[in-house]
Amino acid sequence: MFVSFCLLRRLQKGPSPVAPVHLVNEESTDKTNLGFIHAFVAAISVIIVSELGDKTFFIAAIMAMRYNRLTVLAGAMLALGLMTCLSVLFGYATTVIPRVYTYYVSTALFAIFGIRMLREGLKMSPDEGQEELEEVQAEIKKKDEELQRTKLLNGPGDVETGSTATIPQKKWLHFISPIFVQAFTLTFLAEWGDRSQLTTIVLAAREDPYGVAVGGTVGHCLCTGLAVIGGRMIAQKISVRTVTIIGGIVFLAFAFSALFISPDSGF
C-alpha cells in the first residue's frame, strides 16, 4: 500500500527535470575558448614587452645586416619556437600541484617581475641599449672570425650560405648553413634563463598551455621579424628604458588582475 502511494505521487509530480546535455557541452566549449584567448593575449603581450630591445632582438638585427635575412630569421625562429615549447612543457608539468597554489605563486612572480622591471627602467639612462648592442656586435664578430677560420680550412666558399666552390649545393641547403647554425645557437643560448622564458613557464602553469604556446610563438615572430626587417636602424631607435618601464606596468597589470579572478575560473 505504501509503495503504491509513492508511485502515485511520483506520477503526479512528473519526471524530474534534467539539464540538457548540449547546454553543458556549449558552456564547456565557451570556457575552453575563453581560456585559450586569455592565455594567447597574455603570452603575446608579455613576450613583446620582454623581447623588444632584448639580446635576442639585437642578435637578429645585427646578423640580418650581414647575412641572408631568411636564413637568420629561420635559425632564430627555430630556436625561439623550440624554447617556447620547452618552457610550456616545464610550466604544464607543474599542473600536478593544486591549481590554487600555482595560481597565486605565479601571480606573485608576475608582481616581482613587474617591480624589478620598473626599478631597472627608472634607473636606466636613455641610451642604455647601446651597451647591449655593442656586446652583441662583439659576440657576433667573434663568431665571424671563427667562421672565417673554418672557411680557410675547408676551402673557398660563400660565407653567407656556407657553400663551397667545388661542391654544388641546392637552395634548401642554405637553411642548414653555418649562418643558420650560428643564428640558432646564439638565440637559443641568449634565451635560456631569460625573463621571457621564465615568464612563459609561469604563464603555462596557470593558463591554457596551447594559448601560451601559440601566443608566445607569435610574439617572438613579431619581434624577430621586426628586428630582421628593420635591422640596426630599428635597434638603435628603440628605447630600452621605455620598453622596460612599459613591460613592468604590463606585468603588474596581470598580477593585479589576478586579485579579481578566481583560480578555478578556468583562465
N, C-alpha and C positions, 0 to 999 in steps of 0.2 A: 504493500500500500504506500509506504513512504517513497519507494523507488518510483512508483507510478506518478506520485505527486511531483517529484523532482523533474522527471522527464516532461510532464505537462508544463511546468513553469519555464523550462528551457525553451520549449517550442513556442511559448507565448512571447518570450523575450526576443526570439530570433537569433541568428548566428552572430557571434561576437565579431566586431569589426577588425579587419586585418589590414595593415599598411600595404599599399600596392608595392610590388617588387620593383617596378620600373622607376618609382619615385626615389626609392633608396639608392638605386644604381645611378640615377641622374645626380643626386646630391654627392655621391662619392666621386663621380667624374668631375663635377664642378670644383670640388675641394682639391682634387689632384691637379687640375688645370691651373687653379689659382696658386697652388704651391709651386708649380713649375715656373709660372710667370714671376712670382715674387722672388724666387731663387735666381732666375735669369737676370732680372733688373738689379738685384743686389750684387751679383757677381760682376756684371759688366761695369757697374758704377765703381766698385772698389778697385777693379783691375785698371781701369783707365786712370784714376787719380793716383794709383800706385806706380804705374809704368811710365807715364809721361815724364820725361826728364830723368828716368832711371838709367842704370848702367846698361841694361839690355837694349834700351831705346838708343843710346849713343853707339853701341856696337853695331846695330843695324844701320844707323845713319851713316857712320864713317865707312863701313865696309861697302855700302851701296854706292859710295862715291868712287871707289877704286875698282870694283869688280862688277860682274854681271848682276843686275838688280834681282832678276828672277832667281838666280842661284842663291844669293844671300837671303832673300825672302823665304825660299823653300827650306833652307837649313835652319833659319831662326824659328820659323813656324813649326817645324817638326819638333824642335827642342821644347818650345813653349807648349805645344799640344801634348807632348809626352809628359811634361812636368805637370800640366793641369790634370791629366788623367790620374797620375800617381798621387797628386795631392787630394783629389776627390776620393780615391780609394782609401787613403790614410784617414781622411775625415769620416768616411762612411763606416770604417772599421770601429769607430767609437760609438756607433749606434747600439752596440751591445750594452752600453751603460744606459740607465734610465734617462729618457729624454729631458726630464726636468733638470737634471744635473748638467748635461751637456749644453742645454739652452742657456742657463744662467752663467755658466763658465765662459761660453763663447761671447755672451753679452759683455761680461767683464773684460774679456780680451779686446773686444772692439773699443770699449771705453779707454783701455790702456793705450792701444794703438793710436786712437784719436788724440789723446792728450799728448803723447810723445811727438806725434807729427806736428801738432800745433806749437809745441815748445821748440822743436827743431826749426820749423818755418819762421817763427818770430825771431829766432836768433841768427838766421841766415842773412848774408848780405845779398843784395840784388843780383850779383853776378856769381852766386855760389856754384852754379852748374859748370862753370868753366874748369874748375879743378877736376871734376869727374870726367869731363870731356877730354882734358889733357891726359888723364890717367888711361882712359880707353885708347886714345891715339897711341900712347907709348906701348900699350899691350899689343895692339894690332901691328904696330911697326916691328915689334919683336917677333911676332908670328910670321910676318912677311919675310924677315931675314932668314928664319928657319926654312920657309918655303923656297926661297931663292937658293939656299944651300942644297936642298933636296933636288931642285931643278938642275943644278950644276952637276950633281952626282948622277942623275938619271938621264942627262942629255937635254938638248934644247927642246923647248915646247912652249905652249901658251900658258902663261901663269894663270890667266883668268879662268880657263876651263880645265886646266890641268892636263891637257892633251900633249902628246909628243909629235914630232915631225915625222917619225918613221912609222908609227902605228896609227892608221886611220881609225877615228872614233865616231860613233853615231851621236846624234844630237842629244839623246836622252842620257848619255853618259856624263854630261856636264853636271847633272844633279848629284853625282857621287864623286865629284872632283875634289881636290884639296880645299878649294874655296868653300864648297858645301860643307865639308867636314869641319873646317875652321869656324864657319858661322854656327854650325850646330853645337860644337864643343864650347865655344866662348859663351854662347847664350845659355846653354844648359848649366854650366858651372856658375855663371853670374846669377842665374835664377834660383839655384839651390840654396835654401835657407833665407831667401829674400822675403821681404814683407808680403809681397803678393802671393808667394807660395804658402806662407803661414795663414794668410787671410783665406785662401782657397780651402785649406784644411779646416779652418774654423767654420766657414760657411757650409761645407759639406757635412759637418757634424750636426747642423741644426736645420738646414734647408733641404729641398729636393735635390738629390745628387745629380740628376740629369740636367736640371735647370742650371745648377752651378757649373757643370762641365761645359754646357753649350754657351752660357753667358761668359764664362772665363775665356773660352777659346775665341769667341767673337771679340771680346775686349782686347785680347792680345793681337788679333788680326788687325784691328783698327789702329792700335798704337804702332805696331811693327810696320804696317803698310804705310802709315804716315811718315815714319822715320825713313823708310826706303825711298819713298817718292820725293819727300822734301829734302832729305839729306842734311847736310850741315847747316843750311840756311834755317830750317825749322829748329834744329838742335840748338842753334845759337839764339834764336828768338824766344824760345820757351823759357819762362821764368820758373826755375825750380822752386824758388821761395813761394811764389803764388800757388803753384800746383800743390806743394806740400801743405800749405795752410788750408786750401780747399779740401784736400784729402782728409785732413784732421777733422774738419767740420762734417764731412760725409760719414766718417767712422763714428763720430759721436752721435750723429743723427740716427744711425742704425741702432746704436746702443740705447739711445733714449726711446726709440720706438718700441723696443722690447718691453718697456715698462707697461705698455698698453695692450700687449698681445699675449695671450695665454700660451704656455708651452705646448699645450695639447690642441692648439687651433689648427695644426696641420701645415703651417708655413711660418 
